[in-house]
Amino acid sequence: MTAEKRSFEAEVSRLLEIVAHSLYSEREVFLRELISNASDACDRLRYLALTQPELVAGDAAYRITLAADPAARTLTVADNGIGMNRDELIENLGTIARSGTSAFVRNLSGDQRKDVALIGQFGVGFYSAFMVADRVEVLSRKAGEAEAHLWVSDGKGDYTVEAAQKDSRGTIATLHLKTDATEFTEPARLREIVKRHSDHIALPIVLHEKDKDDTINAASALWLRPKSEITPEQYREFYHHAGHAFDEPWLTIHNKAEGTLEYTSLLFVPSAKPFDLFEPERKHRVKLYVKRVFVTDDCQPLLPAYLRFLKGIVDSEDLPLNVSREMLQSNPMLARMRTQITKRVLGELAKKAKDAPAEYAKFWDNFGAVLKEGLYEERDHRDELLALARFRSTAGDGLVALDEYVARMKPGQKAIYTISGDAPDRAARSPQLEGFRARGVEVLLLTDPVDEFWLPALGAYKDKPFKSATRGAAELDALATDGKDKVEPPKPDAATGSLIALMKLSLGDAVKDVRVSTHLTDSAVCLVADEGDLDMRLERLLRQHQRLDEAAKRILEINPKHPLIARLADLAGKDGAASALGDFAWVLLDQARILEGEQLPDPPAFARRLSDLLAKGLAA
């Protein structure tokens, strides 16, 4: 049978090119990645063999074997794990089996430093072999099957798959090393790399040298060792293995629970945001072991979805070793473990927030939007999550906790004010904030879509209701400006009243009302939601996801102190004002829509009216 030639995905081709050139200084990590893959293959077979012992008949001693041939300039990494059939070779090695590839590749720039950071977030896995090899061969035979297949590629665009011969199960990866990579055929160099990066692998890593085999790693589960005996470097390398990650762990949480429920957890918070963090499945990547035997990395009841940024392992002493993955979904022990682990993680985050607020701010920028999902979904840990929550605000560039906000509320202020936007700087420029800023009232700037859901679910914090700054703001009338007396509510004079009446007549059903603003000090107009209506940003989100058919009508607020509004008010009392001011009313409404980031319902009409008004102004 001839070899079948296939092409990589376009994204994979570019990724391979950048991996080969951008990670040069870190090229030894290829061996860590290949050993981690081999370890995973053995772990998966060990679990299957619990119910299908025939899969490992005659060869139940799992191991990873390294062999180098300096003369041929090759390095071989072999395992007796689960192996792959033809379709799995194509799926696992011919594509990147992770959504978000296109978005990832779009961010690659050709700048070595930036690309290394991005590749580290994504995880290159098997493809790191092409940093040191100009050809890679993968011979694999799946456990329980008789056929073997050979995958071959130079990493430049194509690969071949063909039937082959292999006497036993497992996978053999043979790297034909580049001329500048001969160091990876030296036994001393291989020992050094394994000791540094893969000593924690709980399987023997055997170096085949001069017709003898030598185990070159500790081959014991790192998480079972006493914490006092584990170095920061060992924790770091285990994180790289367990999470297939290239970044550094931001926080390490190693805990052993004893008593009625016994388990060990070794969990890590990444320092970089994974690219699949906001995938719809919201799955975590923490591996579940039972008595040191890998069971699954897809046990979703183990952790809540809002902690899906965690990487690492949980090893249970109480779960039955032969439990099926389906039965795990409803096992009551897992529910108890979930509660305890969640409490532990939130407690460690609270310590970090208190002891190292600057570091915690970096964590919040990466994972705050995910953590806030718990405010909406889970009541049991809501208080802890609220204490961890941080926000941008109009008070400055730093992050603020809710307790800090409440402590510096203005005298007479009864609500916690918020405003939503696509970005903090854009939200801070919203015209609705002008009145708050004049009175020194702090407003939280909310930029995550989840904010629109947890805020209504909570309603208040410590008896202080959350209130959108884009809704009515009658309470502002009772607050003083900074260093000045209380601001009296605006009272429209006769001319302004006439202008409002004419604008209502012109706009008709396009708005719910036209009124003098308590929000504005500088801008001419703005839109606000009525007290009983949805927040404007939430409404836009619901419409975008087709959860809402019709938009609610908004209130158009005008600023009588603005020169334009004052001039229009003067004109409102003159004959023929209704027809003359009609176009002004519509242009002002569309201007308010633009400020809100709304789509104009009739852009050509807006352009025509604006052109006509400009022409009349130039002719005057």
CORWO-V703404 format. One record per backbone hydrogen bond with DSSP energy under -0.5 kcal/mol. CO is the residue of the C=O (numbers start at 0). NH is the residue of the N-H. E is the energy in kcal/mol with one decimal. If there is no record, write none. Layout:
BEGIN
co = <CO:CO>
nh = <NH:NH>
e = <E:E>
END
This chain:
BEGIN
co = <2:3:5:8:9:10:11:12:13:14:15:16:17:18:20:22:23:25:26:27:27:28:29:30:31:32:33:34:35:36:37:38:39:40:40:41:42:43:44:46:47:47:51:52:53:55:59:61:62:63:64:65:66:68:68:72:73:74:75:75:76:77:78:81:84:85:86:87:88:88:89:93:94:95:97:99:100:101:102:103:104:109:110:111:112:113:114:115:116:117:118:119:119:123:124:125:126:127:128:128:131:134:135:136:136:137:137:138:139:140:141:146:147:148:149:150:151:152:156:157:157:158:159:160:161:163:169:170:171:171:172:172:173:173:174:174:175:175:177:178:180:181:182:184:185:186:187:188:189:190:191:192:193:197:198:198:199:203:203:204:205:205:206:206:207:208:211:213:220:221:225:226:228:230:231:232:233:234:235:236:237:238:239:239:247:250:251:252:252:254:254:256:260:261:261:262:263:264:265:266:267:267:268:268:273:275:278:284:286:286:287:287:288:289:291:292:295:297:298:299:303:304:306:308:309:310:311:312:313:313:314:315:319:323:324:325:326:327:330:330:331:332:333:334:335:336:337:338:339:340:341:342:343:344:345:346:347:348:349:350:351:355:356:357:358:359:360:361:362:363:366:367:369:370:371:371:372:372:373:378:380:381:382:383:384:390:391:392:395:399:400:401:402:403:404:405:409:413:414:415:416:417:418:422:423:424:425:426:429:430:432:433:434:435:436:437:439:441:442:443:443:444:444:445:447:448:449:449:450:452:453:454:457:458:460:462:463:464:466:467:469:472:473:474:475:478:480:484:485:489:492:493:494:495:496:497:498:499:500:501:502:503:506:507:512:514:518:523:525:527:528:529:534:535:536:537:538:539:540:541:541:542:553:553:554:554:555:556:557:557:558:561:562:563:564:565:566:567:568:569:570:573:575:576:577:578:580:581:582:583:584:585:586:587:588:589:590:591:592:593:599:601:602:603:604:605:606:607:608:609:610:611:612:613:614:615>
nh = <4:160:158:12:13:14:15:16:17:18:19:20:21:22:23:25:26:28:29:30:31:32:33:34:35:36:37:38:39:40:41:42:43:44:81:45:46:47:48:49:50:51:54:55:56:58:61:203:79:205:77:207:75:72:73:176:68:174:66:77:172:64:170:142:88:89:90:91:92:93:93:8:96:97:100:103:104:105:106:106:107:111:114:115:116:117:118:119:120:121:122:245:246:126:127:128:129:130:131:132:177:175:152:138:173:139:150:171:148:169:144:141:163:139:161:137:159:135:7:153:156:5:151:3:149:147:140:78:138:173:76:174:136:175:74:176:133:134:180:181:183:184:185:186:189:190:191:192:193:194:195:196:197:200:217:218:221:63:205:215:65:207:208:213:67:211:208:206:223:224:228:229:230:234:235:236:237:238:239:240:241:242:243:244:270:268:253:254:266:256:264:262:262:316:317:256:314:254:312:252:269:310:249:250:276:278:281:311:288:313:294:295:315:292:293:289:287:299:301:302:306:307:309:269:284:267:286:265:288:315:263:290:322:327:328:328:329:330:333:334:335:336:337:338:339:340:341:342:343:344:345:346:347:348:349:350:351:352:353:354:355:359:360:361:362:363:364:365:366:367:370:371:372:373:374:375:375:376:377:381:384:385:386:387:388:399:444:395:392:390:404:405:406:407:407:408:412:464:416:466:443:468:445:426:427:428:428:429:432:433:436:437:438:440:439:481:441:416:393:418:445:391:446:420:450:451:452:453:454:456:457:458:459:465:463:464:460:415:417:470:528:475:476:477:478:486:483:480:487:491:496:497:498:499:500:501:502:503:504:505:506:507:509:510:555:557:434:558:556:554:471:532:538:539:540:541:542:543:544:546:547:545:511:512:527:556:514:525:516:559:561:565:566:567:568:569:570:571:572:572:573:576:579:580:581:582:584:585:586:587:588:589:590:591:592:593:594:595:597:596:602:605:606:607:608:609:610:611:612:613:614:615:616:617:618:619>
e = <-0.5:-2.1:-2.7:-2.2:-1.7:-2.2:-2.8:-1.8:-2.2:-2.8:-2.3:-0.9:-3.7:-1.2:-0.6:-1.6:-1.5:-2.0:-1.7:-1.3:-0.7:-2.2:-2.2:-2.4:-2.4:-2.2:-2.0:-2.6:-2.4:-2.1:-1.9:-2.5:-2.4:-1.6:-1.3:-2.5:-1.6:-1.9:-2.5:-1.3:-1.2:-1.7:-2.3:-1.5:-1.0:-2.4:-1.0:-0.6:-1.1:-3.6:-2.8:-3.1:-3.1:-1.4:-1.7:-2.1:-2.6:-3.3:-2.0:-0.5:-2.8:-2.8:-1.1:-2.8:-2.2:-2.0:-2.6:-3.1:-2.2:-0.6:-1.4:-0.9:-0.8:-2.8:-0.7:-2.3:-2.7:-2.2:-0.8:-1.0:-1.3:-0.7:-2.9:-2.4:-1.5:-2.1:-3.2:-2.3:-1.5:-1.8:-3.2:-1.4:-0.6:-1.7:-1.8:-2.1:-1.6:-1.9:-1.4:-1.5:-3.2:-2.8:-1.9:-0.5:-3.3:-0.5:-2.8:-2.9:-2.3:-2.2:-2.1:-0.5:-2.2:-2.4:-1.9:-3.1:-2.6:-2.7:-2.2:-0.6:-0.5:-3.3:-2.2:-3.0:-3.1:-0.9:-2.4:-2.3:-2.7:-0.6:-2.6:-0.6:-2.6:-0.6:-1.8:-1.0:-2.2:-1.0:-2.1:-0.6:-1.7:-2.0:-1.5:-0.5:-2.1:-2.5:-2.0:-2.2:-2.5:-2.6:-2.0:-3.0:-2.2:-1.4:-0.6:-0.8:-0.6:-2.4:-0.7:-2.8:-3.3:-0.6:-0.7:-1.6:-0.6:-0.9:-3.1:-2.9:-1.3:-1.6:-1.8:-1.4:-0.5:-2.2:-2.4:-2.4:-2.2:-2.3:-2.1:-2.0:-3.5:-2.6:-0.6:-0.8:-1.0:-2.5:-0.5:-0.6:-2.8:-0.5:-3.1:-1.4:-0.5:-2.4:-0.7:-3.2:-3.2:-2.9:-2.2:-3.1:-0.6:-2.1:-3.0:-1.4:-1.2:-1.6:-1.4:-0.5:-0.5:-2.5:-2.9:-1.4:-2.7:-1.6:-0.6:-2.6:-3.4:-1.1:-1.7:-1.1:-2.0:-1.6:-1.9:-0.6:-0.9:-3.0:-2.7:-2.5:-3.3:-0.6:-2.5:-2.3:-1.6:-1.4:-0.6:-0.9:-1.3:-1.3:-0.7:-1.1:-1.6:-2.6:-2.9:-1.8:-2.2:-3.1:-2.5:-2.1:-2.2:-2.7:-2.6:-2.0:-2.2:-2.2:-2.0:-1.9:-2.0:-2.5:-1.8:-3.0:-2.7:-2.5:-1.9:-1.0:-1.7:-2.9:-2.1:-1.5:-3.1:-2.5:-2.5:-2.2:-1.4:-1.5:-0.9:-0.7:-0.7:-2.0:-2.4:-1.4:-2.2:-2.6:-1.8:-1.2:-1.3:-2.4:-2.8:-1.1:-0.7:-1.8:-2.2:-2.6:-2.1:-1.2:-0.7:-1.4:-2.5:-0.6:-0.7:-2.8:-2.7:-3.6:-2.9:-2.7:-2.5:-0.7:-0.7:-1.6:-1.8:-1.8:-2.9:-2.1:-1.1:-2.8:-1.1:-1.2:-0.6:-0.5:-1.9:-2.2:-0.7:-0.7:-0.5:-2.1:-2.0:-1.4:-1.9:-2.1:-1.4:-1.2:-2.1:-3.1:-1.2:-2.2:-1.5:-0.7:-2.3:-2.9:-2.1:-1.5:-3.2:-1.5:-1.4:-1.5:-1.6:-1.3:-2.2:-1.3:-0.5:-0.5:-2.8:-2.3:-2.2:-2.6:-2.2:-2.4:-2.6:-2.5:-2.0:-2.4:-2.8:-2.2:-2.3:-1.0:-2.8:-2.3:-2.7:-2.4:-3.1:-2.7:-0.6:-1.7:-2.3:-1.8:-2.4:-2.5:-2.2:-2.5:-1.7:-3.7:-0.8:-1.5:-3.3:-0.8:-2.2:-0.7:-2.0:-1.7:-2.6:-0.7:-1.9:-2.9:-2.3:-2.3:-2.3:-1.7:-1.8:-1.5:-0.6:-0.7:-1.8:-1.4:-1.7:-2.8:-0.8:-0.5:-2.3:-1.8:-2.5:-2.6:-2.0:-2.6:-2.4:-2.1:-2.0:-2.5:-2.1:-1.2:-2.6:-1.6:-0.5:-1.8:-2.6:-2.5:-2.6:-2.5:-2.3:-2.5:-2.5:-2.3:-2.5:-2.4:-2.2:-2.2:-1.6:-1.1>
END
